[in-house]
Amino acid sequence: MDGRHRFRQTLAWAALTPLLLACSPQSSAPPSASAGQVKVAAGAQMSFYAASRAAEQVSFGATPALVAELSQKGLAAWIDAQFALPASTAVAPSWVRYFDGNNEVASNRAGNVPVDQFWRRTMTAPDQLRQRVAWALFQYIPVAQGQPNGQLQYYNMLINNAFGTYGQLLREVTVQPMMGWYLNNETNRPPSPECLGCTPNENYARELMQLFSIGVVQLNSDGSVIRDASGKPKESYTQKDVEALARALTGWRNPWDTDPNGKMADFDQRMTPEPQAFFHDSTAKVVMGMPLAAGMSPDTELDAVIALLMQHPNVAPFVSLRLIQHLVTSNPTPAYLSRISAVFRNNGKGVAGDLRAVVKAILLDPEARAGDVPGQQNRQFGKFREPVQWLSALMRGLSCSAPLYSTNGLTQWVVSPPGQSPNAPASVFSFYQATDRVPGSNLLAPEQKIVGTMEMNNRFANLNWHLLDSNNPASASNRSNSGCDLATPARLMQNDSGAFLDWVSQRWFRGAMPPTLRSKMAVLMQAESWASAEEGALTMIQFALASPYFGAIR
């Protein structure tokens, strides 16, 4: 980054300081839209403001077409239409399935594909709600980087099961080869005379309970912790339960494919039971007080395990909290969580874990919709805009159709936010935990954990560098291949600064840009000069979107 960019970044930070203070918890209520912005147009079901706000919860960012569709259909009908759309998944070309791991260029090219496909879906897939739910699921049921085709197929599995039942999802996660490789269930074997040295591997069994279904402490329906007489939280399970569950999950193997470089897992297929019976522990077991009868096959016992987890009182509040947090608000009220937990337990037709019913209930809940009228929601309602959703919202607002790439001359890689590359969570604990809180507070705010100095620097300068800077060897390619519309904001800014600010307000602020932010932008536009109208427009857009007014989805 040259001195010109550093100067502009410093200027932006200086200008932003009053906004940070103005948006603190002690500040006054959020700015209201004018009366015209909350009126419902003739024939429409939602106001422009309400539809724009809903778009932030159901997609990876508002676009004019999405807002218009929500306005006309209304949220409930739009959700039903989304349920009916086919799933947008990735197809791995042969050079991703089979590549020479000793060839750096081939390895990097294949490794880019999962994240490239992720960004293409976030920007252009018509089934935006399915994509948002799959992303929510991935963030607490993740796999780490590994075989590119394994990453693709694992994420495809989440997309395909995002609107099914949670029990079926857990079963598909369990038999997905990438998960079998990642958390070692493919090597989970009981000791036997025929398998000397074999031992149960507890890794997947532990995470299946701790991170994917019930958590470590007992919960009420509203998410509050159940405590004993001394006030100590009651545990959900013990080490003996982990050991018993690991034994119940023995005997699965990854399907194998043969490529020119040797054998590897065929990640397109499900794991299958070993043909030899001694690889599965078929003795009787007890998990969390529930018996698992002797004599079951790996398939039958897996079904029994999933049924056991789905009957646990914790699974409803545990899953409901995470879906609410990722779609609507980080710190839901106990009443909100209780209502969604009830839908999780019974969709009205006696079915537990119906993700369609749960997602629809989350989005249509009165607390979720209270903010459709500006200033009506609780000040503590909403969620920090995590890095992936910040970048996707910016790019969707610019009508981008493809991700950006960076290069060092030899290696190319897809541009993602620092700290949240969508295919590379740090561990099985993902990017953050649902229970992460605001420092010094009891408020849940998990996304805030990964929004630090590097991320804020990225929000001020990243797009200019990748799209417009001649010092960046990938810049020209990004401009021609990304499809981002820089001409419209550049023309507006050059010809009519007021029209430019109106355009930014419509694209990213629901037509209700706060007056403080608008005046700051007007001052900067008068004071600064740029090498081109495009550079000026993109700089001001980044400045607006790095402000606290856009930093939280409320």
URNOR-V96048 format. One record per residue. N is the residue number from 1. PSI is psi in whole degrees, 0 to 359 (NA if undefined). NEAR is the number of other C-alpha atoms within 12 Angstrom. D_CENTER is the distance of its C-alpha to the mean C-alpha in Angstrom with 2 decimals. Layout:
n={N | N}
psi={PSI | PSI}
near={NEAR | NEAR}
d_center={D_CENTER | D_CENTER}
//
This chain:
n={1 | 2 | 3 | 4 | 5 | 6 | 7 | 8 | 9 | 10 | 11 | 12 | 13 | 14 | 15 | 16 | 17 | 18 | 19 | 20 | 21 | 22 | 23 | 24 | 25 | 26 | 27 | 28 | 29 | 30 | 31 | 32 | 33 | 34 | 35 | 36 | 37 | 38 | 39 | 40 | 41 | 42 | 43 | 44 | 45 | 46 | 47 | 48 | 49 | 50 | 51 | 52 | 53 | 54 | 55 | 56 | 57 | 58 | 59 | 60 | 61 | 62 | 63 | 64 | 65 | 66 | 67 | 68 | 69 | 70 | 71 | 72 | 73 | 74 | 75 | 76 | 77 | 78 | 79 | 80 | 81 | 82 | 83 | 84 | 85 | 86 | 87 | 88 | 89 | 90 | 91 | 92 | 93 | 94 | 95 | 96 | 97 | 98 | 99 | 100 | 101 | 102 | 103 | 104 | 105 | 106 | 107 | 108 | 109 | 110 | 111 | 112 | 113 | 114 | 115 | 116 | 117 | 118 | 119 | 120 | 121 | 122 | 123 | 124 | 125 | 126 | 127 | 128 | 129 | 130 | 131 | 132 | 133 | 134 | 135 | 136 | 137 | 138 | 139 | 140 | 141 | 142 | 143 | 144 | 145 | 146 | 147 | 148 | 149 | 150 | 151 | 152 | 153 | 154 | 155 | 156 | 157 | 158 | 159 | 160 | 161 | 162 | 163 | 164 | 165 | 166 | 167 | 168 | 169 | 170 | 171 | 172 | 173 | 174 | 175 | 176 | 177 | 178 | 179 | 180 | 181 | 182 | 183 | 184 | 185 | 186 | 187 | 188 | 189 | 190 | 191 | 192 | 193 | 194 | 195 | 196 | 197 | 198 | 199 | 200 | 201 | 202 | 203 | 204 | 205 | 206 | 207 | 208 | 209 | 210 | 211 | 212 | 213 | 214 | 215 | 216 | 217 | 218 | 219 | 220 | 221 | 222 | 223 | 224 | 225 | 226 | 227 | 228 | 229 | 230 | 231 | 232 | 233 | 234 | 235 | 236 | 237 | 238 | 239 | 240 | 241 | 242 | 243 | 244 | 245 | 246 | 247 | 248 | 249 | 250 | 251 | 252 | 253 | 254 | 255 | 256 | 257 | 258 | 259 | 260 | 261 | 262 | 263 | 264 | 265 | 266 | 267 | 268 | 269 | 270 | 271 | 272 | 273 | 274 | 275 | 276 | 277 | 278 | 279 | 280 | 281 | 282 | 283 | 284 | 285 | 286 | 287 | 288 | 289 | 290 | 291 | 292 | 293 | 294 | 295 | 296 | 297 | 298 | 299 | 300 | 301 | 302 | 303 | 304 | 305 | 306 | 307 | 308 | 309 | 310 | 311 | 312 | 313 | 314 | 315 | 316 | 317 | 318 | 319 | 320 | 321 | 322 | 323 | 324 | 325 | 326 | 327 | 328 | 329 | 330 | 331 | 332 | 333 | 334 | 335 | 336 | 337 | 338 | 339 | 340 | 341 | 342 | 343 | 344 | 345 | 346 | 347 | 348 | 349 | 350 | 351 | 352 | 353 | 354 | 355 | 356 | 357 | 358 | 359 | 360 | 361 | 362 | 363 | 364 | 365 | 366 | 367 | 368 | 369 | 370 | 371 | 372 | 373 | 374 | 375 | 376 | 377 | 378 | 379 | 380 | 381 | 382 | 383 | 384 | 385 | 386 | 387 | 388 | 389 | 390 | 391 | 392 | 393 | 394 | 395 | 396 | 397 | 398 | 399 | 400 | 401 | 402 | 403 | 404 | 405 | 406 | 407 | 408 | 409 | 410 | 411 | 412 | 413 | 414 | 415 | 416 | 417 | 418 | 419 | 420 | 421 | 422 | 423 | 424 | 425 | 426 | 427 | 428 | 429 | 430 | 431 | 432 | 433 | 434 | 435 | 436 | 437 | 438 | 439 | 440 | 441 | 442 | 443 | 444 | 445 | 446 | 447 | 448 | 449 | 450 | 451 | 452 | 453 | 454 | 455 | 456 | 457 | 458 | 459 | 460 | 461 | 462 | 463 | 464 | 465 | 466 | 467 | 468 | 469 | 470 | 471 | 472 | 473 | 474 | 475 | 476 | 477 | 478 | 479 | 480 | 481 | 482 | 483 | 484 | 485 | 486 | 487 | 488 | 489 | 490 | 491 | 492 | 493 | 494 | 495 | 496 | 497 | 498 | 499 | 500 | 501 | 502 | 503 | 504 | 505 | 506 | 507 | 508 | 509 | 510 | 511 | 512 | 513 | 514 | 515 | 516 | 517 | 518 | 519 | 520 | 521 | 522 | 523 | 524 | 525 | 526 | 527 | 528 | 529 | 530 | 531 | 532 | 533 | 534 | 535 | 536 | 537 | 538 | 539 | 540 | 541 | 542 | 543 | 544 | 545 | 546 | 547 | 548 | 549 | 550 | 551 | 552 | 553 | 554}
psi={128 | 178 | 326 | 317 | 322 | 321 | 316 | 323 | 318 | 316 | 318 | 317 | 317 | 317 | 334 | 339 | 313 | 329 | 321 | 318 | 321 | 337 | 11 | 165 | 338 | 354 | 174 | 178 | 156 | 152 | 142 | 151 | 161 | 165 | 323 | 334 | 342 | 0 | 149 | 122 | 157 | 129 | 352 | 157 | 338 | 149 | 164 | 317 | 312 | 319 | 322 | 320 | 316 | 323 | 327 | 335 | 334 | 357 | 185 | 15 | 145 | 142 | 158 | 319 | 319 | 317 | 318 | 319 | 316 | 319 | 317 | 319 | 329 | 155 | 315 | 313 | 324 | 318 | 315 | 321 | 324 | 320 | 331 | 349 | 146 | 156 | 135 | 108 | 175 | 147 | 125 | 120 | 165 | 330 | 351 | 322 | 319 | 107 | 157 | 108 | 344 | 357 | 111 | 317 | 315 | 321 | 315 | 321 | 314 | 320 | 336 | 336 | 314 | 317 | 326 | 313 | 324 | 310 | 325 | 321 | 319 | 327 | 328 | 347 | 135 | 332 | 62 | 322 | 317 | 318 | 320 | 319 | 319 | 320 | 320 | 315 | 317 | 328 | 346 | 0 | 66 | 166 | 155 | 181 | 146 | 226 | 124 | 317 | 326 | 317 | 316 | 312 | 326 | 314 | 324 | 319 | 317 | 317 | 314 | 336 | 6 | 336 | 21 | 211 | 153 | 326 | 316 | 322 | 313 | 323 | 317 | 322 | 317 | 324 | 12 | 126 | 327 | 320 | 322 | 322 | 316 | 311 | 20 | 14 | 344 | 343 | 14 | 107 | 143 | 154 | 143 | 159 | 331 | 345 | 72 | 132 | 352 | 148 | 147 | 138 | 119 | 357 | 305 | 319 | 319 | 312 | 331 | 321 | 310 | 316 | 338 | 347 | 310 | 339 | 177 | 344 | 152 | 142 | 147 | 170 | 334 | 8 | 353 | 152 | 134 | 131 | 157 | 185 | 334 | 0 | 5 | 135 | 139 | 132 | 149 | 326 | 168 | 174 | 325 | 326 | 320 | 315 | 317 | 319 | 320 | 319 | 323 | 335 | 13 | 159 | 16 | 144 | 152 | 141 | 146 | 143 | 158 | 124 | 172 | 341 | 10 | 179 | 146 | 162 | 141 | 91 | 351 | 341 | 162 | 156 | 153 | 154 | 145 | 143 | 334 | 128 | 331 | 349 | 349 | 134 | 105 | 17 | 166 | 147 | 162 | 123 | 119 | 40 | 357 | 130 | 143 | 117 | 156 | 158 | 5 | 148 | 167 | 318 | 310 | 320 | 326 | 317 | 320 | 321 | 314 | 318 | 320 | 314 | 320 | 339 | 350 | 138 | 335 | 331 | 325 | 305 | 328 | 308 | 319 | 318 | 313 | 321 | 320 | 314 | 318 | 335 | 324 | 299 | 141 | 333 | 67 | 152 | 156 | 323 | 317 | 311 | 322 | 318 | 318 | 323 | 321 | 320 | 322 | 319 | 328 | 116 | 8 | 350 | 18 | 11 | 129 | 145 | 23 | 103 | 330 | 312 | 320 | 312 | 317 | 319 | 320 | 313 | 332 | 357 | 143 | 325 | 325 | 327 | 354 | 324 | 3 | 341 | 119 | 133 | 359 | 336 | 162 | 143 | 332 | 4 | 147 | 189 | 148 | 138 | 102 | 158 | 316 | 316 | 332 | 310 | 320 | 322 | 318 | 312 | 324 | 324 | 333 | 8 | 27 | 148 | 354 | 155 | 167 | 152 | 151 | 160 | 151 | 17 | 325 | 315 | 136 | 146 | 154 | 136 | 125 | 163 | 147 | 133 | 353 | 57 | 126 | 345 | 14 | 60 | 151 | 329 | 187 | 343 | 5 | 209 | 331 | 171 | 151 | 336 | 4 | 138 | 164 | 131 | 129 | 16 | 163 | 2 | 131 | 130 | 65 | 323 | 334 | 337 | 329 | 15 | 95 | 202 | 315 | 319 | 318 | 321 | 320 | 321 | 330 | 329 | 347 | 311 | 322 | 316 | 316 | 339 | 332 | 346 | 120 | 343 | 349 | 118 | 342 | 355 | 311 | 319 | 318 | 319 | 322 | 334 | 340 | 336 | 4 | 137 | 98 | 343 | 319 | 307 | 328 | 315 | 316 | 317 | 322 | 324 | 330 | 99 | 326 | 319 | 323 | 314 | 324 | 318 | 315 | 319 | 317 | 319 | 321 | 351 | 24 | 24 | 14 | 52 | 131 | 138 | 323 | 314 | 317 | 317 | 321 | 318 | 320 | 320 | 314 | 321 | 327 | 326 | 333 | 158 | 150 | 160 | 332 | 161 | 324 | 316 | 317 | 315 | 315 | 323 | 315 | 325 | 315 | 321 | 313 | 319 | 345 | 354 | 158 | 335 | 330 | 343 | 340 | 140 | 115 | NA}
near={21 | 15 | 9 | 20 | 27 | 19 | 16 | 31 | 29 | 19 | 25 | 35 | 28 | 17 | 29 | 33 | 21 | 20 | 31 | 22 | 17 | 22 | 26 | 19 | 15 | 12 | 14 | 13 | 18 | 32 | 25 | 25 | 28 | 19 | 15 | 16 | 26 | 28 | 23 | 23 | 18 | 11 | 14 | 21 | 25 | 33 | 34 | 44 | 43 | 41 | 46 | 46 | 45 | 43 | 46 | 46 | 48 | 46 | 44 | 47 | 45 | 45 | 39 | 26 | 21 | 38 | 37 | 29 | 30 | 37 | 33 | 24 | 22 | 28 | 38 | 29 | 19 | 33 | 33 | 21 | 22 | 33 | 28 | 17 | 19 | 20 | 27 | 31 | 31 | 31 | 23 | 30 | 17 | 16 | 23 | 29 | 36 | 30 | 28 | 22 | 24 | 10 | 15 | 15 | 20 | 23 | 25 | 28 | 29 | 36 | 36 | 38 | 37 | 40 | 36 | 34 | 36 | 42 | 40 | 31 | 36 | 43 | 40 | 32 | 30 | 29 | 33 | 41 | 44 | 44 | 43 | 41 | 43 | 42 | 40 | 39 | 42 | 40 | 40 | 38 | 41 | 38 | 41 | 33 | 31 | 29 | 37 | 43 | 38 | 40 | 45 | 40 | 37 | 47 | 49 | 36 | 42 | 42 | 35 | 31 | 35 | 43 | 36 | 28 | 30 | 38 | 37 | 28 | 33 | 39 | 34 | 35 | 43 | 45 | 39 | 41 | 41 | 43 | 45 | 40 | 36 | 31 | 30 | 32 | 41 | 38 | 35 | 37 | 35 | 33 | 21 | 18 | 11 | 14 | 20 | 12 | 13 | 21 | 24 | 33 | 31 | 31 | 30 | 40 | 42 | 34 | 34 | 39 | 41 | 33 | 34 | 40 | 42 | 36 | 35 | 29 | 29 | 31 | 30 | 28 | 31 | 29 | 36 | 23 | 23 | 22 | 16 | 12 | 8 | 8 | 9 | 12 | 18 | 21 | 22 | 32 | 31 | 22 | 20 | 19 | 29 | 29 | 29 | 33 | 45 | 43 | 43 | 46 | 53 | 49 | 42 | 42 | 35 | 33 | 25 | 20 | 18 | 15 | 18 | 14 | 14 | 14 | 14 | 26 | 34 | 32 | 37 | 30 | 24 | 29 | 33 | 32 | 30 | 24 | 14 | 19 | 22 | 25 | 33 | 42 | 39 | 30 | 24 | 20 | 28 | 25 | 33 | 28 | 17 | 20 | 20 | 32 | 19 | 19 | 18 | 25 | 30 | 37 | 28 | 23 | 34 | 36 | 25 | 28 | 40 | 36 | 26 | 28 | 38 | 35 | 24 | 33 | 29 | 40 | 43 | 43 | 42 | 44 | 51 | 48 | 48 | 46 | 42 | 46 | 45 | 45 | 47 | 46 | 42 | 39 | 40 | 39 | 29 | 22 | 21 | 33 | 38 | 31 | 32 | 45 | 39 | 33 | 32 | 41 | 34 | 24 | 24 | 15 | 12 | 13 | 22 | 32 | 42 | 34 | 38 | 34 | 36 | 42 | 47 | 37 | 35 | 42 | 40 | 30 | 29 | 21 | 31 | 41 | 34 | 23 | 35 | 38 | 34 | 34 | 25 | 22 | 22 | 23 | 25 | 30 | 31 | 38 | 37 | 35 | 42 | 43 | 37 | 41 | 43 | 42 | 41 | 43 | 40 | 43 | 40 | 39 | 43 | 35 | 30 | 32 | 29 | 32 | 41 | 41 | 35 | 28 | 23 | 13 | 12 | 14 | 21 | 26 | 26 | 33 | 36 | 33 | 34 | 28 | 28 | 31 | 31 | 41 | 40 | 30 | 26 | 22 | 22 | 28 | 23 | 32 | 34 | 32 | 31 | 38 | 30 | 24 | 22 | 22 | 13 | 9 | 11 | 14 | 23 | 31 | 34 | 33 | 41 | 30 | 26 | 30 | 32 | 18 | 16 | 17 | 29 | 33 | 28 | 33 | 43 | 36 | 37 | 37 | 46 | 41 | 35 | 34 | 36 | 34 | 29 | 19 | 18 | 24 | 22 | 31 | 26 | 22 | 24 | 32 | 30 | 21 | 19 | 32 | 24 | 31 | 26 | 32 | 22 | 23 | 35 | 30 | 22 | 23 | 34 | 24 | 15 | 20 | 27 | 21 | 21 | 31 | 36 | 26 | 30 | 40 | 34 | 29 | 39 | 44 | 46 | 42 | 35 | 36 | 34 | 34 | 24 | 26 | 36 | 35 | 21 | 28 | 38 | 26 | 20 | 28 | 33 | 18 | 14 | 22 | 20 | 24 | 18 | 21 | 27 | 30 | 34 | 35 | 42 | 43 | 41 | 46 | 44 | 39 | 44 | 41 | 43 | 40 | 40 | 35 | 36 | 42 | 34 | 35 | 42 | 42}
d_center={29.56 | 33.09 | 34.88 | 34.28 | 30.49 | 30.90 | 33.26 | 30.95 | 28.08 | 30.60 | 31.85 | 28.42 | 27.80 | 31.26 | 30.80 | 27.47 | 29.07 | 30.56 | 27.26 | 25.63 | 28.61 | 28.62 | 25.08 | 25.76 | 26.00 | 29.78 | 29.70 | 30.73 | 28.70 | 26.25 | 28.11 | 28.92 | 28.96 | 32.37 | 33.72 | 33.30 | 29.55 | 29.04 | 31.62 | 30.71 | 32.34 | 34.85 | 33.37 | 29.80 | 27.88 | 25.72 | 26.61 | 25.06 | 23.53 | 22.11 | 20.76 | 19.13 | 17.53 | 16.33 | 14.90 | 12.51 | 11.26 | 11.35 | 10.36 | 9.07 | 12.39 | 15.87 | 18.57 | 22.19 | 22.16 | 19.18 | 20.73 | 24.08 | 22.91 | 21.40 | 24.60 | 26.84 | 25.29 | 23.98 | 20.62 | 21.85 | 23.43 | 20.53 | 18.25 | 21.09 | 21.37 | 17.74 | 18.46 | 21.41 | 19.84 | 19.78 | 16.65 | 15.89 | 15.76 | 17.05 | 20.64 | 21.67 | 25.00 | 27.68 | 27.39 | 23.89 | 25.24 | 28.40 | 28.63 | 30.96 | 29.23 | 32.20 | 31.67 | 29.40 | 28.96 | 28.18 | 25.73 | 23.81 | 23.92 | 22.49 | 19.86 | 18.56 | 17.99 | 14.62 | 12.94 | 15.36 | 14.46 | 10.71 | 11.78 | 14.52 | 12.54 | 10.28 | 13.71 | 16.06 | 15.02 | 16.83 | 14.67 | 11.90 | 11.32 | 11.11 | 8.57 | 6.25 | 7.37 | 7.14 | 3.50 | 4.15 | 7.18 | 6.65 | 5.68 | 9.04 | 10.81 | 10.54 | 13.35 | 14.57 | 16.25 | 19.29 | 20.80 | 19.03 | 19.95 | 18.68 | 15.15 | 15.46 | 16.95 | 14.61 | 11.60 | 14.19 | 15.00 | 11.64 | 11.85 | 15.48 | 15.10 | 12.34 | 15.36 | 17.83 | 18.92 | 17.24 | 20.38 | 20.23 | 16.64 | 17.89 | 20.88 | 19.14 | 16.98 | 20.36 | 22.20 | 19.73 | 21.66 | 18.91 | 18.19 | 21.97 | 22.40 | 19.68 | 20.82 | 24.36 | 25.07 | 26.90 | 29.48 | 29.80 | 33.52 | 36.25 | 39.44 | 42.32 | 45.63 | 44.12 | 41.09 | 42.59 | 40.16 | 37.28 | 35.33 | 32.31 | 29.04 | 27.18 | 23.91 | 21.90 | 23.82 | 22.98 | 19.21 | 19.33 | 20.85 | 19.52 | 15.75 | 15.13 | 17.55 | 19.98 | 19.72 | 22.82 | 24.58 | 25.78 | 24.23 | 25.69 | 24.02 | 23.06 | 21.27 | 24.34 | 25.70 | 28.88 | 31.59 | 35.00 | 38.31 | 37.95 | 34.53 | 32.70 | 29.39 | 30.07 | 28.31 | 26.55 | 28.06 | 30.41 | 30.83 | 33.18 | 30.50 | 28.28 | 31.35 | 32.20 | 28.74 | 28.74 | 32.16 | 30.95 | 28.30 | 30.86 | 32.10 | 29.14 | 29.16 | 27.11 | 28.77 | 30.28 | 30.74 | 33.31 | 32.71 | 35.23 | 33.90 | 34.07 | 32.37 | 28.62 | 26.34 | 25.97 | 22.22 | 22.71 | 24.57 | 24.09 | 25.78 | 29.29 | 31.75 | 34.38 | 37.69 | 39.68 | 39.64 | 40.10 | 36.54 | 35.31 | 36.44 | 37.82 | 39.52 | 38.87 | 36.17 | 35.02 | 31.39 | 30.90 | 34.26 | 33.54 | 35.82 | 34.90 | 38.13 | 39.83 | 40.20 | 36.75 | 35.37 | 31.94 | 30.58 | 32.27 | 31.32 | 27.61 | 27.88 | 29.70 | 27.07 | 24.28 | 26.70 | 27.45 | 23.86 | 23.30 | 26.55 | 25.57 | 25.44 | 22.38 | 19.93 | 19.71 | 18.96 | 16.80 | 14.31 | 14.86 | 14.09 | 10.59 | 9.83 | 11.81 | 10.17 | 6.63 | 8.66 | 11.88 | 13.24 | 12.97 | 16.59 | 17.62 | 21.34 | 22.93 | 24.18 | 20.85 | 19.46 | 22.82 | 22.73 | 19.42 | 20.67 | 23.79 | 22.07 | 20.21 | 23.69 | 25.37 | 24.15 | 27.72 | 28.97 | 28.95 | 25.71 | 23.35 | 19.62 | 19.54 | 15.88 | 17.17 | 19.33 | 16.83 | 14.22 | 17.26 | 18.76 | 15.82 | 15.84 | 19.65 | 20.51 | 23.08 | 21.15 | 18.14 | 20.72 | 23.13 | 21.79 | 22.59 | 25.92 | 25.64 | 26.47 | 26.43 | 23.38 | 23.68 | 23.31 | 21.01 | 18.68 | 15.29 | 12.48 | 12.39 | 10.69 | 8.54 | 9.87 | 7.56 | 7.73 | 11.32 | 12.31 | 11.03 | 12.84 | 15.82 | 16.15 | 15.84 | 18.39 | 20.57 | 20.42 | 19.28 | 19.08 | 18.44 | 16.82 | 19.09 | 20.90 | 22.76 | 25.84 | 28.50 | 31.04 | 30.57 | 26.90 | 24.18 | 20.46 | 17.46 | 16.68 | 13.36 | 13.08 | 15.05 | 13.39 | 9.93 | 10.88 | 8.06 | 10.71 | 12.27 | 11.17 | 14.51 | 15.30 | 14.65 | 13.73 | 10.56 | 9.94 | 11.22 | 12.54 | 12.42 | 16.06 | 15.94 | 18.17 | 19.60 | 22.44 | 25.63 | 24.11 | 23.12 | 20.27 | 16.81 | 14.60 | 12.21 | 10.34 | 13.93 | 14.55 | 13.20 | 14.70 | 18.24 | 21.11 | 19.77 | 16.70 | 19.13 | 21.56 | 19.02 | 18.35 | 22.12 | 23.24 | 20.75 | 21.22 | 24.99 | 25.27 | 23.43 | 24.97 | 28.32 | 29.73 | 32.62 | 32.38 | 29.11 | 30.15 | 27.01 | 27.29 | 29.66 | 27.69 | 24.46 | 26.48 | 27.94 | 25.03 | 21.95 | 23.48 | 22.55 | 25.12 | 26.82 | 30.20 | 29.63 | 28.63 | 31.27 | 33.93 | 33.14 | 33.19 | 36.41 | 38.19 | 37.03 | 34.91 | 34.68 | 33.33 | 30.73 | 29.57 | 29.54 | 27.36 | 24.79 | 24.98 | 24.43 | 21.49 | 19.40 | 21.26 | 21.94 | 25.54 | 26.10 | 25.84 | 27.34 | 30.97 | 30.68 | 28.03 | 30.01 | 33.21 | 31.77 | 30.52 | 33.95 | 35.73 | 33.75 | 34.31 | 38.02 | 38.27 | 36.39 | 37.35 | 35.34 | 36.36 | 35.01 | 33.72 | 30.44 | 30.02 | 30.89 | 28.57 | 25.52 | 26.51 | 26.82 | 23.51 | 21.79 | 23.98 | 23.04 | 19.28 | 19.67 | 21.49 | 20.40 | 20.85 | 17.76 | 15.98 | 15.15 | 14.05 | 16.94}
//
